[in-house]
Amino acid sequence: MSHLRPHPPSGTLRQLLARLQPATTAPAVASLAFAMLAPAALAQTATNVSPAPAAPPTATHETSLPAVKVEDTADPMEVNNGYQATETRVGRVKQDPHDVAQAVTSVTHQLMEEQQVGSLREALRNVSGLTFNAAEGGRAGDNMMLRGFYTFGDMYLDGIRDTAQYNRETFFLEQIDVLRGSASMLFGRGQAGGVINLVSKTPKRADAYTLTGSLGTETYSEVTADLNKRLGEDSAIRVNLMKRNEGSWRENPVTGTEPEVDRGGAQVSLSLGMQTDNEFNFSYLYLRNRDIPDYGFSFDNATRAPNTNFTPDTFWGVDGNFDDSDVNVVTGSWTHRFSPKTELLTSLRYGDYERSYWARTPSATVAPNADGTITGNGGNWNAGPTRSMDYETLALQSVLTSSFRAWDMKHEVVGGVEYLHEDSHRSSLLNLGGTTIASGIPPLFQPYVEGTGGLNNFTSDSYALYLQDTVEFIPFWKATLGVRRDNLDAEYTSATSPQLNYGEWSYRAALSYQPTETAHYYFGYSDSFSPTADLYQLTVVPQPPETSEVYEIGAKWMFFDGDLSFRTALYSATKYWERSSDLESTAAILTKKRRTNGLELEAAGRITPNWEIFSGLALMDAEILDTAENVNATTGVITKGNLGYIGQRPRNTPEYTFNLWTTYALGGGWKIGGGVEVKGDRYGYNPSGAGAVPTLPGSTEFHPNTAPSYDRWDAMVAYEQKSWAARLNVKNLFDDVYYDSIYDNGPFTVPGTGRQIILTGELKY
């Protein structure tokens, strides 16, 4: 079903935004957002139309109206309606997100641009119910939780699996689609939280060039280029470039070393036969990172809060630390259109992901020094985590979509086949310096100079076949049913899991009621699975695969002639045999059963022609229902996790999150905006062991390490003209200290950015 979403007409100043004030509680912030929405919902702004004068009618002559010339004033490179996504393929078929019978959140290019977003992590702050894990145990790179469940196995780039461990950027992205809930029927093995799909910019049939340059505090600098050239009637090329450097408000007080971001990238894409029966697209993506990683700040065992022995701006890293990565992704696709309603999309991709890092973990008691040394056990240095990785993939997939009538019913069918080859190498680095405290020589590591520890290699071949049909069996009512079969054959160097073979069925079902183009009500079921050794989650003996199932009931509405979308979802997600994301963990099973029940509200789009909003509220009631069962590596005895964890809230799953970003066009090219990100407190602990549950000293009550709740406020002012613009962004407006990610096992948490001021200039021609 399609929906009319007209380009917003120009307008005069209607209302100034009330000055944003920091909120201290989630309910206060939620009240602010929905108080803003309520008045606007009562009266829709009318568009003034001046009719052309008509000739007076006569009995003997035809009435003749003068010709009306209509000009499209929309940006030819913009494919969405501001903050509101109008198209997605996250359901494997090109459709309006309004028509997907599952909760979908889309972060658009305009939203990321106005917030001066660089990394994927920053962009995902706009997704309610999402939290960040601090990197440890080798699970580095983008590592998020959605609805309280891991997403490291659920990352996709243009619908193709992209689970490598690296830090993703947004300069080449058109939008980010988040399909919430289990999605193994559509995408294969995965988790219960949902799928995060990055949508690349593609060539357009118009010449358009955009250059930006930014300077800011904390030595921030960034330059980007988005260059689109039409080559012919149905062909074009697009080049996106980025270089960014960024320091930090945290530093080693002895050396002055700061966490550092040094990143660059390029994407080149070529389209031939655009919008013809045979369309070909080719792209090459390169990303380069040369960072000094920030591993955060320790907790105090006496208070279970971030420790007070050092100030939050203390950093334990040294200049010798590094986080280097090089990503090369080559993709080719062919779209064959049999008819306007039937097409076959075939894609082939090769990816090579190299990464090496040496980080310095923080200490609760030892102050930073020039060498970055911390005393370890047994007379050896605690050298900090190291890793060398090379991950290669070859993916081939075909997706057939078709709409037709059969048995007097309308069918929307999607089916596909997939093949994925993975070749992974992982090792720790060789210590080129001292290993013992007695030597007095600090540890030293170099990128990709490998040692013999932590070695793990695997190769795998995955095959999949799936089919889904959505049937309008009576007017306004649709039923969706999908099934998928996955098979994988993998070999590992690990002695504990030398080989993995499995076949698994996945299902998806939904019932939709769409009485009008502006309303959609649905109930859905989906499941997911992740095999025993997937993504290095090795066990001493084979354990049942990780599985999950999600039930969701939701509603989606369109207001103001389709310019504002609003959705709500009530869900229950249950996971069985949950695995640890820590590659170094000896207990791979975290919990045997746990559940998250939740409520989500989200609004995106225009309230008036000048006023835009993007906001989401997520309430999560998460609980461990049964504790882990792990096999002792020496004795083979099954160890049951402490029953005291039953009934407790799982790791890094806050009870609430809220996000709001809103802008208002004042007229004359001026625009103001701002927003807030709110998260409740988050726990860090390991629920798999049989030992005592974490408590405060002298207490028996469950109390793990806790990253406190926070609200971070941002602001923006911009001056925009047709060919150029200037924008001032202030992140963390009130310069509050907050902790935005937590190492889920509990030892440390990472402080968020301090107040940062960024000035950006943009040139379009």
C-alpha positions in Angstrom: 0.0 0.0 0.0 1.5 3.4 -0.9 1.0 6.6 0.9 1.0 10.2 -0.3 3.7 12.2 1.4 3.9 15.6 -0.3 7.0 17.7 -0.2 6.5 20.2 2.6 5.3 23.6 1.4 7.2 26.7 2.5 5.6 28.6 5.4 5.9 31.6 7.8 6.9 31.6 11.4 4.2 29.9 13.4 5.6 29.1 16.8 8.9 29.3 18.6 10.1 26.2 20.5 10.1 26.5 24.2 13.6 26.7 25.6 14.8 23.2 26.4 15.5 22.5 30.1 17.4 19.5 31.3 15.2 16.8 32.8 16.2 14.6 35.7 13.8 11.8 35.2 12.5 9.8 32.3 8.8 10.6 33.0 9.6 14.3 32.9 11.3 14.0 29.6 8.6 11.8 28.1 5.9 14.3 29.3 7.8 17.1 27.5 7.9 15.2 24.1 4.3 14.1 24.1 3.1 17.4 25.5 4.7 18.9 22.4 2.8 16.4 20.1 -0.6 16.7 21.7 -1.6 20.3 20.7 -0.3 19.7 17.2 -2.6 16.6 16.8 -5.7 18.8 17.4 -5.4 21.0 14.5 -3.7 20.2 11.1 -2.1 23.0 9.3 -3.8 23.7 6.0 -1.9 24.4 2.8 -3.0 27.6 1.1 -3.8 27.1 -2.6 -4.6 29.9 -5.0 -6.8 28.5 -7.8 -6.2 29.6 -11.3 -8.9 31.9 -12.7 -11.3 30.1 -15.0 -13.0 31.6 -18.1 -16.7 32.3 -17.6 -18.8 29.4 -19.0 -20.9 29.8 -22.1 -23.4 27.7 -23.8 -21.5 27.5 -27.1 -17.8 27.4 -26.1 -15.7 25.0 -24.1 -14.3 26.3 -20.9 -10.5 26.5 -21.1 -8.1 26.7 -18.1 -4.6 28.2 -18.3 -1.7 25.7 -18.1 -0.2 25.3 -14.6 3.5 24.6 -14.4 4.5 22.4 -11.5 8.1 22.4 -10.3 9.7 19.9 -7.9 11.7 21.8 -5.4 12.9 18.7 -3.5 16.6 18.0 -3.2 17.2 15.4 -6.0 19.6 13.5 -3.6 17.1 13.3 -0.8 15.0 10.1 -0.8 13.1 10.5 2.5 10.7 13.0 3.9 13.1 14.7 6.4 13.2 12.6 9.5 10.5 10.2 8.2 11.7 7.2 6.1 9.4 6.5 3.2 11.1 3.4 1.9 12.9 0.4 3.3 14.1 -3.1 2.3 14.5 -4.3 5.9 11.6 -6.7 5.2 13.5 -8.1 2.1 11.0 -6.3 -0.2 10.9 -2.6 -1.1 8.0 -1.1 0.9 6.9 1.7 3.1 7.9 1.1 6.7 4.3 1.9 7.6 3.3 -1.4 5.8 5.7 -3.7 7.7 3.9 -5.8 10.3 6.8 -5.4 12.8 8.3 -2.5 14.6 10.8 -0.6 12.4 12.9 2.4 13.3 14.7 4.3 10.5 17.4 7.0 11.2 17.5 9.1 8.1 20.3 11.0 6.4 18.9 14.4 7.3 18.6 13.5 11.0 22.2 12.3 11.1 23.4 15.4 9.2 21.7 17.9 11.5 23.1 16.1 14.6 26.6 16.1 13.1 26.8 12.3 13.4 30.0 10.6 12.4 30.0 7.1 13.8 27.3 4.5 13.7 27.3 4.6 17.5 26.3 8.2 17.6 23.5 7.6 15.0 22.0 4.8 17.0 21.5 7.1 20.0 18.3 7.9 18.2 17.0 4.3 18.6 15.0 3.8 21.8 15.6 0.6 23.7 19.2 0.4 22.5 22.3 0.5 24.8 26.0 0.2 24.2 28.5 -2.4 25.4 32.1 -1.5 26.2 34.6 -3.6 24.3 36.4 -6.4 26.1 37.3 -10.0 25.7 38.0 -9.6 21.9 34.4 -8.6 21.1 35.4 -5.1 19.9 33.9 -2.7 17.4 30.2 -1.8 17.3 28.6 -3.8 20.0 25.0 -2.8 21.0 22.1 -4.3 22.9 18.5 -3.9 21.6 15.5 -4.7 23.8 18.2 -6.1 26.2 19.7 -8.6 23.7 23.0 -8.6 21.8 23.1 -7.4 18.2 26.7 -8.2 17.3 25.5 -11.1 15.0 22.7 -8.9 13.5 24.6 -6.3 11.6 23.8 -6.0 7.9 25.0 -3.7 5.0 22.4 -3.4 2.3 20.8 -6.6 3.4 24.0 -8.7 3.4 25.4 -10.0 6.6 28.2 -7.8 8.0 29.2 -9.2 11.4 32.8 -8.3 11.3 34.2 -6.5 14.4 35.0 -2.9 13.3 33.8 0.6 13.9 31.3 1.7 11.3 30.9 5.2 9.9 27.9 7.0 8.5 29.3 9.3 5.7 28.2 6.9 3.0 24.8 6.0 4.5 21.4 7.0 3.3 19.6 5.7 6.4 19.8 3.1 9.1 16.9 0.6 9.4 16.3 -1.2 12.7 13.9 -4.1 12.4 13.0 -5.0 16.0 12.4 -8.5 17.2 13.6 -11.9 16.0 14.3 -12.0 12.3 15.9 -15.4 11.4 13.2 -16.1 8.8 14.3 -13.1 6.8 18.0 -12.9 7.6 19.2 -16.2 9.1 21.0 -16.8 12.4 20.6 -14.0 14.9 19.4 -12.7 18.2 16.1 -11.7 19.7 16.6 -7.9 19.8 16.4 -7.2 16.1 18.4 -6.5 12.9 20.4 -3.3 12.2 20.7 -2.7 8.4 22.9 0.0 7.0 21.6 1.5 3.7 24.3 2.9 1.4 23.9 6.0 -0.7 23.4 5.1 -4.4 23.8 7.1 -7.6 21.0 9.3 -8.7 20.0 10.7 -12.1 21.1 14.2 -11.4 24.4 16.1 -11.1 24.8 17.1 -7.4 27.9 17.9 -5.4 28.1 18.5 -1.6 31.3 19.4 0.3 31.4 19.9 4.1 34.1 20.9 6.5 33.9 20.9 10.3 36.0 22.2 13.2 35.4 21.8 16.9 36.7 21.6 20.4 38.7 18.6 21.5 40.7 18.9 18.2 37.7 17.8 16.2 38.0 18.1 12.4 36.1 16.5 9.6 35.8 16.9 5.9 33.3 15.0 3.7 32.4 15.0 0.0 29.3 13.6 -1.7 29.7 13.8 -5.5 27.1 12.5 -7.9 27.5 12.6 -11.6 25.0 11.6 -14.2 26.8 9.7 -17.0 23.9 9.1 -19.4 20.2 8.7 -19.6 20.2 5.7 -17.2 23.6 5.7 -15.6 25.4 7.6 -12.9 28.4 7.4 -10.5 28.6 8.6 -6.9 31.6 9.1 -4.7 31.5 9.6 -0.9 34.7 10.6 1.0 35.4 11.2 4.7 38.4 12.1 6.9 37.8 12.8 10.7 40.1 13.4 13.7 38.8 13.7 17.2 40.4 14.0 20.6 38.8 13.6 24.1 38.2 15.4 27.4 39.9 12.4 29.1 43.7 12.1 29.3 46.6 10.3 31.0 47.8 12.9 33.6 51.4 11.8 33.2 51.8 11.7 29.4 48.9 13.8 28.2 47.7 10.9 26.0 44.0 11.1 25.0 41.7 8.6 23.5 41.8 9.4 19.8 39.7 8.9 16.7 41.6 9.0 13.4 39.3 7.7 10.6 38.9 7.9 6.9 36.9 6.2 4.2 35.7 6.2 0.6 32.8 4.7 -1.2 32.5 4.6 -5.0 29.3 3.3 -6.6 28.2 3.0 -10.2 24.7 2.3 -11.6 23.9 1.2 -15.1 20.5 0.8 -16.6 18.8 2.7 -13.8 15.0 2.0 -13.6 15.2 -0.2 -16.7 14.4 -3.9 -16.9 18.1 -4.7 -16.2 19.8 -2.5 -13.6 23.4 -3.1 -12.5 25.0 -1.6 -9.4 28.7 -1.8 -8.4 30.3 -0.4 -5.2 33.6 -0.4 -3.4 33.8 0.6 0.2 37.1 1.3 2.1 37.3 2.3 5.8 40.5 3.0 7.7 40.8 3.4 11.5 43.9 4.5 13.4 42.5 5.1 16.9 43.8 5.1 20.5 41.0 3.1 22.2 39.2 4.2 25.4 38.5 1.3 27.7 36.9 3.4 30.3 36.7 3.8 34.0 36.6 1.2 36.9 33.9 0.5 39.4 34.4 0.7 43.1 33.7 -2.7 44.8 32.5 -0.9 48.0 29.8 1.2 46.3 29.3 -0.7 43.0 29.4 2.8 41.3 32.1 4.4 39.2 35.0 4.7 41.5 36.0 8.0 43.2 39.7 7.3 43.6 40.3 9.1 40.4 38.4 11.8 38.5 36.3 10.7 35.5 38.7 12.5 33.1 41.5 10.1 34.0 42.7 7.9 31.2 45.1 4.9 31.6 46.2 4.6 27.9 49.5 5.6 26.4 50.6 6.7 22.9 51.7 3.1 22.1 48.2 1.8 22.3 46.4 1.4 19.0 43.2 0.2 17.3 44.0 -0.2 13.6 41.6 -1.6 11.1 41.2 -1.7 7.3 37.9 -2.7 5.7 37.5 -3.5 2.0 34.0 -4.4 0.7 33.2 -5.0 -3.0 29.6 -5.5 -4.1 27.9 -6.1 -7.4 24.1 -6.5 -7.9 21.8 -7.1 -10.8 18.1 -6.3 -10.7 16.0 -7.9 -13.4 12.4 -6.6 -13.7 10.1 -9.2 -15.3 7.2 -6.7 -14.9 6.4 -3.7 -12.8 5.4 -6.0 -10.0 8.0 -8.8 -10.3 11.7 -8.4 -9.9 14.8 -10.5 -9.1 17.7 -8.9 -7.2 21.0 -10.9 -7.2 24.0 -9.6 -5.2 27.6 -10.8 -4.9 29.9 -9.4 -2.2 33.5 -10.0 -1.1 34.6 -8.5 2.2 38.0 -8.4 3.9 38.1 -7.0 7.5 41.5 -6.7 9.1 41.9 -5.4 12.7 44.6 -5.3 15.3 44.5 -3.5 18.7 46.3 -3.1 22.0 44.3 -1.4 24.7 44.9 -0.4 28.3 42.2 -1.3 30.8 41.6 1.1 33.7 42.4 0.4 37.3 40.5 1.2 40.5 43.6 1.6 42.6 46.7 2.1 40.4 47.2 5.6 38.9 48.1 6.0 35.3 51.9 6.2 34.5 54.1 6.9 31.4 54.4 3.2 30.5 50.7 2.2 30.9 51.8 -0.6 33.3 49.6 -2.2 35.9 50.7 -4.9 38.2 49.2 -8.3 37.3 49.1 -11.7 39.0 52.0 -14.0 39.5 54.7 -11.4 39.1 53.6 -10.6 35.5 52.4 -7.4 34.0 48.7 -7.0 33.2 49.5 -6.0 29.6 45.9 -5.3 28.6 43.9 -6.9 25.8 45.5 -7.5 22.4 44.1 -8.9 19.2 44.9 -9.5 15.6 42.1 -10.5 13.3 41.5 -11.2 9.6 37.9 -12.0 8.6 37.0 -12.7 4.9 33.5 -13.3 3.5 32.0 -14.2 0.2 28.2 -13.8 -0.1 25.8 -14.6 -2.9 22.1 -14.1 -2.6 19.0 -13.7 -4.8 15.7 -12.3 -3.7 12.6 -12.6 -5.9 9.6 -10.3 -5.1 6.2 -10.4 -6.8 2.7 -9.1 -6.4 -0.2 -10.8 -8.1 -3.8 -12.0 -7.7 -4.6 -15.7 -7.3 -7.8 -17.4 -6.0 -9.4 -13.9 -6.0 -6.8 -12.7 -3.4 -3.9 -10.4 -3.6 -0.5 -11.9 -2.9 2.8 -10.3 -2.1 5.5 -13.0 -2.3 9.2 -12.8 -1.4 11.6 -15.7 -1.7 15.3 -16.1 -1.8 18.4 -18.2 -1.7 21.7 -17.3 0.1 25.2 -18.6 0.3 27.9 -17.3 2.7 31.5 -18.4 3.0 33.4 -17.2 6.1 37.2 -17.5 6.7 38.2 -16.2 10.1 41.6 -15.9 11.8 42.1 -14.5 15.3 45.2 -14.4 17.6 46.6 -12.4 20.4 49.7 -10.2 19.8 53.4 -11.0 20.6 54.8 -9.1 23.6 57.9 -7.4 22.2 58.8 -5.9 25.6 58.9 -7.2 29.2 56.6 -9.8 30.5 57.6 -9.9 34.2 57.4 -7.1 36.8 60.9 -8.0 37.9 62.4 -7.1 34.5 61.3 -3.5 34.8 60.6 -3.4 31.1 57.0 -2.5 30.2 55.0 -4.6 27.7 55.1 -3.6 24.1 53.0 -4.7 21.1 52.9 -3.8 17.4 49.9 -4.1 15.0 49.5 -7.6 13.5 52.7 -9.0 15.1 51.1 -12.1 16.4 52.0 -14.4 19.3 50.8 -18.0 19.9 48.0 -17.2 22.4 44.3 -16.8 21.7 44.6 -18.6 18.4 41.3 -19.5 16.8 40.5 -20.0 13.1 37.4 -21.2 11.4 36.0 -21.6 8.0 32.3 -22.1 7.3 29.8 -22.4 4.5 26.2 -21.4 5.0 23.2 -22.1 2.8 19.7 -20.8 3.1 16.3 -21.0 1.3 13.2 -19.0 2.4 9.7 -18.1 1.2 7.1 -15.7 2.5 3.6 -14.8 1.3 1.4 -11.9 2.4 -2.2 -12.5 1.4 -5.0 -10.0 1.5 -7.7 -12.6 2.1 -10.5 -10.1 2.7 -10.5 -6.3 2.1 -8.1 -4.5 4.6 -6.9 -7.8 6.2 -3.6 -9.4 5.4 -2.0 -12.6 6.7 1.8 -13.1 6.5 3.5 -16.5 6.8 7.2 -17.2 6.1 9.5 -20.1 6.5 13.3 -20.5 6.1 15.8 -23.3 6.2 19.4 -22.7 7.1 22.3 -25.2 7.0 25.9 -24.5 8.1 29.1 -26.6 7.9 32.0 -25.1 9.9 35.5 -26.3 11.0 37.4 -24.8 13.9 40.9 -25.0 15.3 39.5 -25.0 18.8 39.8 -28.3 20.6 36.5 -27.8 22.4 34.4 -27.3 19.2 36.4 -28.7 16.2 33.4 -29.0 13.9 29.9 -27.6 13.7 27.1 -28.9 11.5 23.5 -27.8 11.8 20.2 -27.3 10.0 17.5 -25.1 11.5 14.0 -23.9 10.5 12.8 -20.4 11.2 9.3 -18.9 11.0 7.5 -15.6 10.8 3.7 -15.0 10.9 1.6 -11.8 11.2 -2.0 -10.6 10.9 -2.5 -7.1 9.7 -5.6 -4.8 9.6 -5.2 -1.6 7.4 -8.7 0.0 7.3 -7.2 3.2 5.7 -4.0 4.3 4.2 -3.1 6.0 7.5 -3.7 3.2 10.0 -2.1 -0.2 10.4 -2.8 -2.6 13.3 -0.9 -5.9 13.5 -0.1 -8.9 15.6 3.1 -10.9 14.8 5.3 -13.8 15.8 8.9 -14.4 14.9 11.8 -16.6 16.1 15.6 -16.7 15.8 18.5 -19.0 16.5 22.2 -18.9 16.9 24.2 -22.2 16.8 26.5 -23.4 19.6 29.8 -22.1 18.1 28.6 -19.2 16.0 30.7 -16.1 16.3 33.3 -17.9 18.4 30.9 -18.8 21.2 32.6 -22.1 21.8 31.6 -24.7 24.5 33.4 -27.6 26.0 30.8 -30.0 24.6 28.0 -29.1 22.2 25.1 -27.3 23.9 21.6 -26.6 22.4 21.6 -23.7 20.0 20.6 -20.3 21.3 17.0 -19.6 20.3 14.4 -17.0 20.9 10.8 -16.2 20.1 9.0 -12.8 20.0 5.3 -12.0 20.2 4.4 -8.4 19.2 1.2 -6.4 18.9 1.4 -2.9 17.4 -0.2 0.0 15.7 1.1 2.6 13.2 -0.7 5.8 12.2 0.0 8.6 9.8 -1.0 12.2 10.6 -0.9 15.6 8.7 -1.3 14.2 5.2 1.3 11.5 5.9 4.0 13.9 7.1 4.1 12.5 10.7 4.3 8.8 11.5 3.5 7.5 14.9 3.9 3.9 16.1 3.5 1.8 19.2 4.4 -1.8 20.0 3.9 -4.1 22.9 6.1 -7.2 22.9 7.3 -10.2 24.8 10.8 -11.6 23.8 12.1 -14.9 25.3 15.6 -16.2 24.8 16.8 -19.7 25.6 20.5 -20.9 26.2 21.8 -17.3 26.0 25.5 -17.2 25.0 28.3 -14.9 26.3 29.7 -12.3 24.0 33.1 -12.4 25.8 35.5 -14.5 23.6 37.7 -15.2 26.7 34.9 -16.6 28.8 35.3 -20.1 30.0 31.5 -20.3 30.7 29.8 -19.8 27.4 26.2 -20.1 28.6 25.0 -17.0 30.4 21.4 -17.9 31.2 19.2 -20.8 30.3 16.1 -18.7 29.9 15.3 -15.0 30.2 12.6 -12.6 28.9 12.0 -8.9 28.1 8.5 -7.5 28.1 8.3 -4.0 26.7 6.4 -1.1 25.4 7.6 1.3 22.7 6.3 4.6 21.4 7.9 6.5 18.4 7.1 9.6 16.3 8.9 10.8 13.2 8.2 13.6 10.7 6.6 17.0 10.5 4.1 18.5 12.9 3.9 21.7 10.9 5.8 22.6 7.7 8.4 24.2 9.9 8.5 21.9 12.9 10.1 18.4 12.7 10.5 15.8 15.4 12.0 12.4 16.0 11.3 10.8 19.3 11.1 7.4 21.0 10.3 6.0 24.4 11.0 2.4 25.4 10.0 0.8 28.7 11.6 -2.7 29.4 10.7 -5.2 32.1 13.5 -7.8 31.8 14.0 -10.8 34.0 16.2 -13.9 34.2 13.9 -16.9 34.4 16.4 -19.7 34.7 20.2 -19.8 35.3 23.0 -21.1 33.2 24.2 -24.7 32.8 27.9 -24.9 31.9 30.2 -27.9 31.5 33.4 -27.9 33.6 36.4 -28.1 31.1 38.4 -30.4 33.5 35.8 -32.6 35.2 32.9 -32.5 32.7 30.5 -31.8 35.5 27.6 -29.5 34.7 27.7 -26.4 36.9 24.4 -24.6 37.5 24.4 -20.8 37.9 23.5 -19.3 41.3 19.8 -19.5 41.7 19.9 -16.0 43.2 20.1 -14.6 39.7 16.5 -15.8 39.0 14.2 -12.9 39.0 17.0 -10.3 38.5 17.3 -7.7 35.8 19.7 -8.8 33.0 22.9 -7.0 32.1 22.9 -3.6 30.3 19.1 -3.5 30.1 17.7 -0.3 31.6 14.1 -0.1 32.6 13.6 2.9 30.3 15.2 4.9 27.5 14.0 8.0 25.8 15.2 10.1 22.9 14.0 13.4 21.3 15.4 15.5 18.5 13.4 18.4 17.2 14.0 21.4 14.9 12.1 24.5 13.9 12.6 26.6 10.8 12.4 30.3 11.9 12.3 31.7 8.3 14.9 33.5 6.3 17.1 30.4 6.3 17.4 30.1 10.1 16.7 26.9 11.9 17.1 26.0 15.6 17.0 22.6 17.2 17.9 20.4 20.1 17.2 17.2 21.9 17.9 14.8 24.7 19.0 11.2 25.2 17.9 9.5 28.4 18.9 6.1 29.7 18.1 4.4 33.0 20.7 2.7 35.1 22.4 -0.4 33.6 23.9 -3.5 35.4 27.2 -5.2 34.7 27.8 -8.7 36.1 28.3 -12.3 35.1 25.2 -14.5 35.8 26.8 -17.8 34.7 28.7 -18.8 37.8 27.7 -20.8 40.8 29.4 -18.3 43.2 27.7 -15.7 45.3 25.7 -13.0 43.6 27.2 -9.5 43.7 26.2 -7.4 46.7 27.3 -4.3 48.6 29.7 -5.1 51.5 27.9 -6.4 54.5 24.7 -7.0 52.6 23.1 -10.1 51.0 20.8 -8.1 48.6 21.6 -8.4 44.9 23.5 -5.2 43.8 25.9 -5.5 40.8 28.1 -2.8 39.4 25.8 -0.1 38.1 26.2 2.6 35.4 24.0 5.4 36.7 21.1 6.8 34.7 21.7 10.0 32.7 20.2 12.6 30.4 22.4 14.2 27.7 21.2 17.4 26.0 22.3 18.6 22.6 21.5 21.8 20.7 21.9 23.2 17.1 21.5 26.4 15.2 21.8 26.5 11.4 21.6 29.0 8.5 20.6 27.4 5.3 20.6 28.6 1.7 20.1 26.8 -1.6 23.8 26.4 -2.3 25.4 26.7 1.1 24.8 26.3 4.8 26.4 26.8 8.2 25.6 24.9 11.3 26.7 25.0 15.0 26.2 21.9 17.1 26.7 21.7 20.8 26.9 18.1 22.2 26.3 17.5 25.9 25.2 21.1 26.3 25.4 21.1 30.1 28.8 19.3 30.2 27.5 16.6 32.5 29.6 13.5 33.3 27.7 10.4 32.2 28.5 6.8 31.4 27.1 5.7 28.1 28.5 2.1 27.8 29.3 -0.7 30.2 31.4 -3.8 30.0 28.6 -6.3 30.6 30.7 -8.6 32.9 31.0 -5.5 35.2 34.6 -4.3 35.8 34.3 -0.9 34.1 32.2 1.6 32.2 33.1 4.2 29.6 32.3 7.9 30.2 30.5 9.7 27.4 31.7 12.8 25.5 32.1 16.1 27.4 30.7 19.3 26.1 31.7 19.6 22.4 31.2 22.5 20.1 31.3 21.9 16.3 31.0 24.4 13.5 30.2 23.0 10.1 30.1 24.7 6.7 28.4 23.1 3.7 28.6 23.9 0.0 26.2 22.5 -2.6 26.4 22.9 -6.4 
